[in-house]
Amino acid sequence: MRQNQSGLTNGNALKLGIFGPNCASGRTYSTLPERWDASWEHNRQLAQLAEALGIECLVPIARWKGYGGETNPNGANFETIAWACGVLAVTQRITAFCTVHVSLHHPLVAAKQMATAHHIGQGRLGLNLVCGWSDDEFQMFGIEKPEHDARYAQGEEWWSIIKRIWAGDVPFDYPGTYYPLRGVEGAPRPYGSQDPLMMNAGSSPAGRQFAIRHSDIHFDAFTTLDANRARIAETKHLARARGRDIQVWTPVGIICRPTQQEAEDYAQRVIAHADWGALGYLADMRARDERVVPALAGPAPSDGPSLVARRVLARGSYCAIGDPETVANSLCQLHAVGFDGMGINFVDYLAELPYFAATVLPQLEQRGLRVPVGQQGL
């Protein structure tokens, strides 16, 4: 067990993280005036609020360019290792992840940066390892984007090097395809000589297999309850066959209001103000990344409110929309099929998280999925 991350490794049966607060608009692709303002002051307040409420972690999005459209969602964003250092310095118990692009961070530099952050947080840093997908970002850095599966082959080398540095297995040579290195060394080791938790969000076959081999947490996409039940069971079975335990999380967009009608009315407001230009750009980028994904551009008349809201509020992820009991029921359903945790987002995190905490968290406690904040092992 990692000493200062017991809330994530053990703790609540259903774990919660705040997803995407380091980026302007967060996960919301809407022109609403109340969309998230990702200032440092707001991030500081949110981190301290989340900690006080017993939320286990914060997970940032690694973005280098916005998505265009009218509002350019995520165009203004904080680099995630530096952001995590700031979050860890102003909190005491909560885990802050950094989200690191393999191709854009040399492993020797990243190992040093993350070890530094891990010491700042006395063991509370986590790593969300991503292999990249956006053509525009690769081009901006002057890097040719490898074929999809080759990105995970590069990730395999990158993570192997990081782990050897952190293990104190230095100096060493690494005759890799992507990283031909000689005389590698790096100190200090992570705080307490315990590695940060590692999360990976690959949903493709190559990405999922990478997570099964290496990740503590697999951040996987929601499809249907039945499909996810079978997929999660298989993921955990394959990890156990390797002698590993793995958690499976999923992102969830939340609109929670006192009544079901108020929540649905707000969902319609979000949809009415959708930034379809940004969503169209995102859909084009995804389509060019050799993946089959749900269409994200253009309103589809046959879609119900929750399906369209999934596009606008949470980039195609699951959405829980309703009164507190309905939202709690939705989260319980996701847990019942095997999800251990959820990265949640709101249109305005600071304005909406307190109501969610006051009305939904007690219901999750009553159902035995969480314990009151004073009893958590954060």
C-alpha positions in Angstrom: 0.0 0.0 0.0 1.3 3.4 -0.8 1.7 5.3 2.4 -0.1 8.6 1.6 -2.5 7.3 -1.0 -4.5 4.7 1.0 -7.7 6.5 0.2 -7.1 5.5 -3.5 -5.6 2.1 -2.9 -8.1 1.1 -0.2 -10.7 3.5 1.3 -14.1 4.0 -0.1 -15.7 1.3 -2.3 -16.7 4.0 -4.8 -13.9 6.5 -5.2 -14.3 10.0 -6.7 -11.9 12.4 -8.5 -12.4 15.8 -9.9 -11.6 15.6 -13.7 -10.3 18.4 -15.9 -10.3 21.5 -13.7 -6.9 22.8 -15.0 -8.4 23.6 -18.4 -10.7 26.5 -19.4 -14.3 25.1 -19.8 -13.2 21.8 -18.1 -15.1 19.1 -19.9 -17.9 21.4 -21.1 -18.2 22.4 -24.8 -20.7 25.1 -24.4 -20.9 28.9 -24.7 -22.7 29.2 -21.4 -21.3 32.3 -19.5 -20.9 30.2 -16.3 -18.6 27.6 -17.9 -15.5 26.9 -15.9 -12.9 29.7 -15.5 -9.7 27.7 -14.8 -7.9 30.4 -13.0 -5.3 29.4 -10.5 -7.3 30.9 -7.7 -10.3 28.8 -8.7 -8.2 25.7 -8.9 -6.8 26.4 -5.5 -10.2 26.8 -4.0 -11.5 23.7 -5.7 -8.6 21.6 -4.6 -9.1 22.7 -1.0 -12.9 22.2 -1.2 -12.5 18.7 -2.7 -10.1 17.8 0.1 -12.5 19.0 2.8 -15.3 17.0 1.2 -13.3 13.8 1.1 -12.9 13.6 -2.6 -9.9 11.3 -3.3 -8.1 13.0 -6.1 -7.9 15.6 -8.8 -7.1 14.6 -12.4 -6.0 17.2 -14.9 -6.3 17.1 -18.7 -3.0 17.5 -20.7 -3.8 20.0 -23.5 -1.5 22.2 -25.5 -4.1 23.6 -27.9 -7.8 24.4 -27.6 -10.6 23.0 -29.8 -11.5 26.1 -31.6 -15.1 27.0 -32.2 -16.6 30.1 -30.5 -15.1 29.5 -27.0 -11.9 27.4 -27.8 -12.4 25.0 -24.9 -9.2 24.0 -23.1 -7.3 26.6 -25.0 -6.1 28.2 -21.7 -4.7 25.5 -19.5 -2.1 24.8 -16.8 0.7 22.4 -17.5 -0.1 19.5 -15.3 3.2 18.7 -13.5 3.5 22.3 -12.4 -0.2 22.4 -11.6 0.1 19.3 -9.5 3.0 20.9 -7.6 0.8 23.9 -6.8 -2.1 21.7 -5.7 0.0 19.5 -3.5 1.6 22.6 -1.9 -1.8 24.0 -0.8 -3.4 20.7 0.4 -2.6 18.1 3.0 -4.4 14.8 2.1 -5.8 14.7 -1.4 -3.9 13.1 -4.3 -3.1 15.3 -7.4 -2.4 13.5 -10.6 -0.3 14.9 -13.4 -1.2 14.0 -17.0 2.0 13.4 -19.0 2.3 12.9 -22.8 5.0 10.3 -23.4 6.1 11.8 -26.7 6.4 15.3 -25.4 8.3 14.6 -22.2 11.7 12.9 -22.2 11.6 10.2 -19.6 14.7 11.5 -17.7 13.2 14.9 -17.4 9.7 13.6 -16.5 11.2 11.2 -13.9 12.9 14.1 -12.2 9.9 16.4 -12.4 7.5 13.8 -11.0 9.9 12.8 -8.2 10.1 16.5 -7.2 6.3 16.8 -7.1 6.1 13.5 -5.2 8.3 15.0 -2.5 6.3 18.2 -2.4 3.2 16.2 -1.7 4.9 13.7 0.6 3.7 10.8 -1.6 0.4 12.3 -2.9 1.3 12.6 -6.6 -0.3 10.3 -9.2 0.6 9.9 -12.8 -1.9 9.8 -15.7 0.2 8.4 -18.5 -1.0 9.3 -22.0 0.5 8.4 -25.4 -1.2 11.3 -27.3 -3.7 11.4 -30.2 -4.1 15.0 -31.5 -2.4 15.7 -34.9 -2.5 19.4 -34.2 -0.5 19.0 -31.0 2.1 16.8 -32.5 2.5 19.2 -35.4 2.8 22.2 -33.1 5.8 20.5 -31.5 7.3 19.5 -34.8 6.9 15.8 -34.0 5.6 13.2 -36.4 2.8 11.3 -34.7 3.6 7.5 -34.6 1.0 5.0 -35.7 -1.4 4.3 -32.9 0.0 1.0 -31.6 3.6 2.3 -32.0 2.7 5.1 -29.5 2.1 2.4 -26.9 5.4 0.7 -27.8 7.1 4.0 -27.1 5.1 4.3 -23.9 6.4 0.8 -22.9 10.0 2.0 -23.2 9.2 5.4 -21.5 7.6 3.7 -18.5 10.4 1.1 -18.2 13.0 3.8 -18.0 11.0 5.8 -15.5 10.6 2.8 -13.3 14.3 1.9 -13.3 15.2 5.5 -12.4 12.8 5.5 -9.5 14.0 2.1 -8.4 17.5 3.5 -7.9 18.8 1.0 -10.5 21.4 3.5 -11.7 23.5 4.1 -13.7 22.2 2.0 -16.6 22.2 1.9 -20.3 19.0 1.6 -22.2 19.3 0.5 -25.9 15.8 1.3 -26.8 14.2 1.9 -30.2 12.8 5.2 -29.1 15.2 6.0 -26.3 18.8 4.8 -26.9 20.3 6.0 -23.6 23.6 5.7 -21.9 24.7 6.2 -18.3 21.2 7.0 -17.0 20.9 8.1 -13.4 18.4 10.2 -11.4 18.0 11.1 -7.8 16.2 11.6 -5.5 13.9 8.6 -5.7 10.2 9.3 -5.1 9.1 10.2 -1.6 9.4 7.2 0.8 10.9 5.1 -2.1 7.3 4.4 -3.2 6.3 5.0 -6.8 3.3 7.3 -7.6 0.1 5.5 -8.6 -0.1 5.3 -12.4 -3.3 5.7 -14.4 -3.8 5.1 -18.1 -6.8 6.0 -20.2 -6.3 3.9 -23.3 -9.5 2.3 -24.5 -8.1 0.8 -27.7 -6.9 -2.8 -27.6 -3.3 -1.6 -27.4 -4.1 1.0 -24.7 -6.1 -1.4 -22.7 -3.4 -4.1 -22.8 -0.9 -1.5 -21.7 -3.1 -0.6 -18.7 -3.5 -4.3 -17.8 0.3 -4.7 -17.8 1.3 -1.6 -16.0 -1.5 0.6 -14.5 -2.9 0.8 -11.0 -6.1 2.5 -12.5 -7.5 2.0 -15.9 -9.6 5.0 -17.0 -12.0 3.4 -19.4 -14.9 4.6 -21.6 -18.5 4.0 -20.8 -20.5 2.2 -23.5 -23.4 0.3 -22.0 -23.9 -1.2 -18.6 -23.9 -4.8 -19.9 -20.9 -4.2 -22.2 -18.9 -2.5 -19.4 -19.8 -5.2 -16.9 -18.2 -7.9 -19.1 -15.2 -5.7 -20.2 -14.4 -4.6 -16.6 -14.5 -8.2 -15.4 -12.2 -9.3 -18.2 -9.8 -6.4 -17.5 -9.5 -7.3 -13.8 -9.2 -11.1 -14.6 -6.4 -10.4 -17.1 -4.6 -8.2 -14.5 -4.9 -10.8 -11.8 -3.5 -13.4 -14.1 -0.4 -11.2 -14.1 -0.4 -11.0 -10.4 -1.7 -7.5 -10.4 -4.8 -5.7 -9.0 -6.2 -2.9 -11.1 -9.0 -0.5 -10.6 -11.3 0.6 -13.4 -12.6 4.2 -13.5 -14.7 6.2 -15.9 -15.4 9.9 -16.5 -18.9 11.2 -15.6 -20.5 14.5 -16.3 -22.9 15.6 -13.6 -25.9 17.9 -13.6 -27.6 17.7 -10.2 -30.5 19.9 -9.2 -33.2 19.8 -6.5 -35.8 18.3 -8.9 -35.5 16.1 -12.0 -37.2 18.8 -14.1 -34.7 21.5 -13.1 -31.8 19.2 -14.0 -33.3 18.3 -17.4 -34.1 22.0 -18.1 -30.5 22.9 -17.4 -29.3 20.0 -19.6 -31.4 21.5 -22.4 -29.8 24.9 -21.7 -26.3 23.4 -22.0 -27.3 21.8 -25.3 -28.9 25.0 -26.6 -25.5 26.7 -26.0 -23.3 23.9 -27.4 -20.1 25.0 -29.1 -20.6 22.8 -32.2 -17.6 24.3 -33.9 -15.4 23.0 -31.1 -17.2 19.7 -31.0 -16.8 19.4 -34.8 -13.0 20.0 -34.5 -12.7 17.4 -31.8 -14.6 14.9 -33.9 -12.4 15.5 -36.9 -9.3 15.0 -34.7 -10.6 11.8 -33.3 -11.5 10.4 -36.7 -8.0 11.0 -37.9 -6.6 9.1 -35.0 -7.5 5.7 -36.5 -10.3 5.1 -34.0 -14.0 4.6 -34.4 -15.8 6.9 -32.0 -19.3 8.2 -31.6 -20.0 11.3 -33.8 -19.5 14.4 -31.7 -20.4 17.1 -34.3 -23.8 18.5 -35.0 -27.0 18.1 -33.1 -28.9 14.8 -33.9 -32.6 15.3 -33.7 -33.2 11.6 -32.8 -31.0 11.8 -29.7 -32.5 12.3 -26.3 -31.3 15.0 -24.0 -28.9 12.8 -22.1 -27.3 11.5 -25.3 -26.7 15.0 -26.7 -25.6 16.2 -23.2 -22.9 13.5 -23.2 -21.4 15.2 -26.2 -21.6 18.7 -24.8 -21.0 18.2 -21.1 -18.6 15.3 -21.0 -17.2 14.8 -24.5 -19.2 11.6 -25.1 -18.7 10.2 -21.6 -21.5 9.0 -19.2 -23.7 11.8 -17.8 -25.7 11.6 -14.6 -28.5 14.2 -14.9 -31.3 14.6 -12.3 -32.3 15.2 -8.7 -29.9 13.9 -6.0 -31.5 10.5 -5.8 -31.4 10.0 -9.5 -27.7 11.0 -9.7 -26.9 8.7 -6.7 -28.7 5.9 -8.5 -26.7 6.5 -11.6 -23.4 6.3 -9.8 -24.5 3.2 -8.0 -25.4 1.6 -11.3 -21.9 2.3 -12.6 -20.3 0.9 -9.5 -22.5 -2.2 -9.7 -21.1 -3.2 -13.1 -17.6 -2.9 -11.7 -16.4 0.7 -11.9 -14.2 1.4 -8.8 -14.1 5.1 -9.3 -15.3 8.0 -11.3 -13.7 11.2 -12.5 -16.5 13.7 -12.2 -17.0 17.1 -13.9 -19.5 19.9 -13.7 -20.2 23.0 -15.9 -19.0 25.1 -13.0 -17.1 23.0 -10.5 -17.0 25.5 -7.6 -20.7 26.4 -7.9 -22.0 22.8 -8.3 -19.7 20.6 -6.2 -21.0 21.8 -2.8 -24.6 20.8 -3.7 -23.5 17.5 -5.1 -21.6 16.8 -1.9 -24.4 17.9 0.4 -27.1 15.9 -1.3 -25.5 13.0 -3.2 -22.6 11.9 -1.1 -24.8 11.2 2.0 -26.9 8.8 -0.2 -23.7 7.0 -1.3 -22.8 6.8 2.4 -26.2 5.3 3.2 -25.7 2.7 0.5 -22.3 1.7 1.9 -20.2 3.0 -1.0 -18.6 5.8 0.9 -18.0 6.8 4.5 -18.2 10.2 6.0 -15.2 12.4 5.4 -13.9 12.2 9.0 -13.7 8.4 8.8 -11.8 8.2 5.5 -8.2 7.0 5.4 -7.0 9.8 3.1 
